[in-house]
Amino acid sequence: MDIDQYLKKINLKAKTPTLNFLNEIISAHQKTISFNNLSVFYRPGQILNLKLEALFEKVILQGKGGYCFENNKVLYYLLKYLGFEVEAKAARVLYNNPGDVPRTHRMTIVMIEGERYLADVGFGRDVPTRAIKIGIQQNSGHQVIMKDELYRLELLKSDSLIDLYTFDDGRYQESDFDLGNYYTNTHPDSKFLKELIVTRIDQNLIEFIKGRTYTKIEKGERVDSEIKNQNEFQMYLKRFGIEDSYDFSKILA
């Protein structure tokens, strides 16, 4: 993976691996590279290629983005090559669902000056937009705390607490993420097979496509727009840096 090309794509230059630089990388990636499940939604049953060079070509060089197993994998290797101390983790996505759910999310733990931080650029519109220090409770926004012997990413939003996902101190290999990727690509319960999701975040601006709706949230103000036809669909996709043509009729099925 060519880290110079990656940094050029997100308009950054290499620096000493500090917390400030980590936050710059997270912000720049989320602004430039979208979170989306296009490759899963439009190719049901086909297993997405997670080889690093293939991901780098698709996600970064072509700017097509991807979901967690794509975005967070290229981020992990960028941070590693830049000198950050990193661990890849597999998480169980909850959204307040306490049921039996598989590990279908990938994120990264980064050690900086003896402290551990969560870094994530692959969790849709509720993704943290900066590194989250583990074990520190907050009055608003994201926090990662220990509950029931598991780390839990929580979001304090509009006076409500949302459990986003849990993870542990286990050591994970690329084959573990291959299993999660296989599930999301093939299992009938996988939400990525059922509904199209495309997201981009730029500081106070969040924009996303969910099904037939394009939503823009800027400084807390939300505007929803129905996507009515193929031309509008392609127009909205271009806002996320996606130039390829996708069949709008599949969303209507």
C-alpha positions in Angstrom: 0.0 0.0 0.0 1.4 3.4 -1.0 1.0 5.6 2.0 2.1 8.7 0.1 -0.8 8.2 -2.3 -3.2 7.6 0.6 -2.1 10.8 2.3 -2.3 12.7 -1.0 -5.9 11.5 -1.5 -6.9 12.8 1.9 -4.8 16.0 1.5 -2.4 15.3 4.4 1.4 15.0 4.8 3.2 12.5 7.1 3.9 13.7 10.6 5.1 12.3 13.9 2.5 9.8 15.2 0.6 12.0 17.8 -3.0 12.2 18.9 -3.5 15.4 17.0 -2.2 13.8 13.8 -4.5 10.8 14.4 -7.5 13.1 14.6 -6.4 14.8 11.4 -6.3 11.5 9.6 -9.7 10.4 10.9 -11.3 13.7 9.9 -9.7 13.8 6.5 -10.6 10.2 5.7 -14.2 10.7 6.7 -14.5 13.9 4.6 -12.9 12.4 1.5 -13.8 8.7 1.6 -17.4 7.5 2.0 -18.8 4.7 4.1 -21.0 2.6 1.9 -22.2 -0.9 1.2 -22.6 -0.6 -2.6 -20.3 -3.5 -3.4 -22.3 -5.8 -1.0 -25.8 -4.5 -1.8 -25.3 -4.8 -5.6 -23.5 -8.1 -5.6 -25.4 -10.3 -3.1 -23.7 -13.6 -2.4 -20.4 -12.6 -3.9 -17.6 -12.3 -1.4 -16.0 -8.9 -1.3 -12.2 -9.0 -1.8 -10.4 -7.9 1.4 -6.8 -8.2 0.0 -5.0 -5.1 1.0 -3.9 -4.0 -2.5 -7.3 -4.5 -3.9 -8.9 -2.5 -1.1 -6.3 0.3 -1.5 -7.1 0.5 -5.2 -10.9 0.6 -4.7 -11.3 2.5 -1.5 -8.5 5.1 -1.8 -7.1 5.4 -5.3 -10.5 5.2 -7.0 -12.2 6.9 -4.1 -15.1 4.4 -4.0 -15.0 3.9 -0.3 -16.6 0.9 1.4 -17.8 -0.5 4.7 -15.9 -1.3 7.9 -13.9 -4.2 6.6 -12.6 -2.0 3.9 -12.3 1.5 5.3 -10.9 0.4 8.7 -8.5 -2.0 7.2 -6.8 0.5 5.0 -6.8 3.0 7.9 -5.1 0.3 10.1 -2.3 -0.2 7.7 -1.8 3.5 7.1 -1.5 4.1 10.8 0.9 1.1 11.2 3.1 2.3 8.4 3.2 5.8 9.9 4.5 4.5 13.1 1.4 4.3 15.3 1.0 1.3 17.6 -2.2 -0.3 16.5 -4.5 -3.3 17.2 -7.3 -4.4 14.9 -10.5 -5.4 16.8 -13.7 -7.1 15.9 -16.9 -5.8 17.5 -20.5 -6.8 17.9 -22.9 -4.1 16.6 -25.7 -3.5 19.1 -27.7 -0.3 18.6 -29.3 -1.1 22.0 -30.0 -4.7 20.9 -28.8 -7.0 23.7 -29.4 -10.2 21.6 -27.1 -12.7 20.2 -25.2 -10.9 17.4 -22.0 -11.8 15.5 -18.8 -9.8 15.3 -19.4 -8.0 12.1 -17.5 -4.7 12.7 -13.8 -3.9 12.4 -12.2 -1.0 14.1 -8.7 0.0 15.4 -7.2 0.6 18.9 -4.3 3.0 18.9 -1.8 3.3 21.7 -0.4 6.9 22.2 1.8 7.9 25.1 0.6 4.9 27.2 -3.1 5.6 26.6 -5.5 3.6 24.4 -7.8 5.3 21.8 -10.5 3.9 19.5 -10.2 5.0 15.9 -13.0 4.2 13.4 -13.8 5.4 9.9 -16.3 2.7 9.0 -19.5 3.0 11.1 -21.8 5.2 9.1 -23.4 8.4 10.4 -22.9 7.5 14.1 -19.1 7.0 13.8 -16.9 9.0 16.1 -15.3 11.9 14.2 -12.1 11.8 16.4 -10.1 9.3 18.4 -12.0 8.3 21.6 -9.9 7.7 24.7 -10.9 4.4 26.4 -12.3 4.5 29.9 -13.3 8.2 30.1 -16.9 9.0 30.6 -18.4 12.0 28.8 -21.3 14.3 29.2 -22.1 14.2 25.5 -20.9 12.5 22.3 -19.1 9.2 22.2 -17.4 7.3 25.0 -15.8 3.9 25.4 -16.2 2.4 28.9 -16.0 -1.1 30.4 -19.3 -2.8 31.2 -19.8 -6.5 32.0 -16.1 -7.2 31.2 -16.6 -5.8 27.7 -15.6 -2.4 26.2 -18.7 -0.6 25.0 -18.8 2.3 22.5 -21.7 4.5 23.6 -23.3 7.6 22.1 -25.0 10.2 24.3 -27.5 11.8 21.9 -30.5 14.0 22.6 -30.5 13.0 26.3 -30.5 9.3 25.4 -27.7 6.7 25.6 -27.2 4.5 22.6 -25.0 1.3 22.9 -23.4 1.2 19.5 -21.0 -1.8 19.8 -18.9 -3.9 22.1 -15.5 -5.4 21.8 -12.9 -7.2 24.0 -9.1 -7.5 24.5 -8.9 -10.5 22.2 -6.2 -10.6 19.5 -7.7 -10.8 16.0 -6.2 -11.9 12.7 -7.2 -11.1 9.1 -9.0 -14.4 8.9 -11.3 -13.3 11.7 -12.4 -10.4 9.6 -12.8 -12.6 6.6 -15.4 -14.5 8.6 -17.3 -11.4 9.5 -17.1 -10.2 5.9 -18.5 -13.6 4.7 -21.5 -13.2 7.0 -22.3 -9.7 5.9 -22.0 -10.7 2.2 -24.2 -13.9 2.4 -26.3 -14.2 5.5 -30.0 -13.4 5.1 -30.0 -11.4 8.3 -27.3 -9.1 7.0 -28.6 -5.5 6.9 -26.1 -4.7 4.1 -27.9 -7.0 1.8 -31.3 -5.4 2.5 -30.8 -1.7 2.3 -28.4 0.7 0.6 -26.4 3.0 2.9 -23.9 5.7 1.8 -22.4 8.2 4.3 -19.9 11.1 4.3 -19.0 13.3 7.3 -17.3 16.6 7.2 -17.1 18.1 10.7 -20.6 19.7 11.2 -21.9 18.2 8.0 -23.4 14.7 7.8 -24.9 13.5 4.6 -26.2 10.0 3.8 -28.3 7.9 1.5 -30.5 5.3 3.2 -32.8 3.5 0.8 -34.6 6.0 -1.4 -33.8 9.0 0.9 -30.9 11.5 0.8 -30.4 13.3 4.1 -28.3 16.3 4.9 -27.7 17.3 8.5 -25.7 20.5 9.0 -25.3 22.2 12.4 -28.1 20.2 13.7 -30.6 21.0 11.0 -31.9 18.0 9.0 -33.3 18.0 5.5 -34.6 14.8 3.9 -35.1 14.5 0.1 -36.7 11.6 -1.7 -34.7 10.2 -4.6 -37.1 9.8 -7.4 -35.3 8.4 -10.4 -32.0 7.1 -11.9 -30.6 10.5 -12.8 -31.2 11.9 -9.3 -29.6 8.7 -7.8 -26.4 9.2 -9.8 -26.4 12.9 -9.0 -26.5 12.2 -5.2 -23.9 9.4 -5.5 -21.5 11.9 -7.1 -21.7 14.0 -3.9 -19.9 11.0 -2.2 -17.2 10.8 -4.9 -18.9 7.8 -6.6 -18.9 8.1 -10.4 -19.9 4.5 -11.2 -23.5 3.8 -12.4 -25.8 1.7 -10.1 -29.3 0.6 -10.9 -31.8 2.7 -9.0 -34.6 0.1 -9.6 -32.9 -2.3 -7.2 -33.6 0.1 -4.3 -37.3 0.0 -5.3 -37.5 -3.8 -5.2 
